[in-house]
Amino acid sequence: MKIIEKEFNALTGETTITERDETASEKVLREKVEAELKAEQAEAKAKAIAKSSLLKKLNITEDEAKLLLS
């Protein structure tokens, strides 16, 4: 993956753009973050499905559930 770094020097007003390949450690970190994000999204989706299923089972709306829990 290419990494584009943009550096702005406020004193001179110059902008320097550098394009480089990611390092091995950057690649490992990026892949780890992507895997964590996928896991979090899957967990959130599972919770939403479980919540929806429970509300249907109880035959109440989300607003009614909020009223019961307040």
Legacy VTK file of the C-alpha trace (Angstrom):
# vtk DataFile Version 3.0
C-alpha trace
ASCII
DATASET POLYDATA
POINTS 70 float
0.000 0.000 0.000
1.252 3.487 -0.792
1.369 6.093 1.957
1.124 9.739 0.995
2.510 12.191 3.534
1.745 15.882 3.221
3.858 18.320 5.205
3.117 22.044 5.390
5.774 24.514 6.554
3.971 27.506 8.079
7.080 29.684 7.981
7.795 29.312 4.264
4.308 28.389 3.062
5.733 25.343 1.277
3.870 22.066 1.024
5.878 18.896 0.570
4.161 15.722 -0.616
5.977 12.420 -0.221
4.728 9.061 -1.515
6.234 5.847 -0.158
5.479 2.184 0.402
4.281 1.220 3.855
6.765 -0.518 6.113
6.268 -4.060 7.360
5.313 -2.826 10.839
2.824 -0.335 9.375
1.278 -3.147 7.332
0.949 -5.387 10.398
-0.640 -2.546 12.383
-3.050 -1.674 9.542
-4.128 -5.300 9.153
-4.602 -5.638 12.923
-6.768 -2.504 13.054
-8.825 -3.692 10.073
-9.381 -7.092 11.733
-10.440 -5.436 15.004
-12.843 -3.173 13.129
-14.416 -6.147 11.335
-14.806 -7.973 14.661
-16.426 -4.935 16.309
-18.798 -4.503 13.378
-19.779 -8.180 13.492
-20.379 -7.951 17.248
-22.502 -4.814 16.847
-24.532 -6.485 14.097
-25.082 -9.581 16.260
-26.230 -7.426 19.184
-28.626 -5.489 16.940
-30.106 -8.734 15.605
-30.489 -10.124 19.134
-32.116 -6.892 20.318
-34.513 -6.863 17.384
-35.372 -10.516 17.963
-36.100 -9.901 21.640
-38.302 -6.898 20.880
-40.277 -8.990 18.378
-40.555 -11.813 20.885
-41.916 -9.408 23.516
-44.085 -7.748 20.880
-42.997 -4.227 21.871
-41.328 -1.345 20.065
-37.931 0.085 20.890
-39.579 3.200 22.359
-41.755 1.028 24.621
-38.662 -0.853 25.790
-36.957 2.453 26.621
-39.999 3.482 28.662
-39.905 0.214 30.585
-36.226 0.615 31.391
-36.394 4.274 32.429
LINES 1 71
70 0 1 2 3 4 5 6 7 8 9 10 11 12 13 14 15 16 17 18 19 20 21 22 23 24 25 26 27 28 29 30 31 32 33 34 35 36 37 38 39 40 41 42 43 44 45 46 47 48 49 50 51 52 53 54 55 56 57 58 59 60 61 62 63 64 65 66 67 68 69
